[in-house]
């Protein structure tokens, strides 16, 4: 059950993905028209080009959200196992939260939290 099982799993995974795509291309009806190629904007017809430049502030908000979202993902297992890991675990989570807090202060000082 060593590497042969892993190789078989990879081959079957690739075959399953490619097979699904091929079967959908054979069975599904396909039509091409101009409307299908347009970007959807809540039913409002688009005017001009759809390639516009967004303000970098939106991306900064998203990245800051991800940082604190990941923080919560790591804090939940810690909270479940806090009795088992004891004082070293408490010190480690305090250091972890301090590093994230310093990142939040840095983002705040740089103005990344100001909404337009």
Secondary structure, 3 states (H helix, E strand, C coil): CCHHHHHHHHHHHHHHHHHHHHHHHHHCCCCCCCHHHCCCCCCCCCCCCCCCCCCHHHHHHHHHHHHHHHHHHHHHHHHHCHHHHHHHHHHHHHHHHHHHHHHHHHHHHHCCCCCC
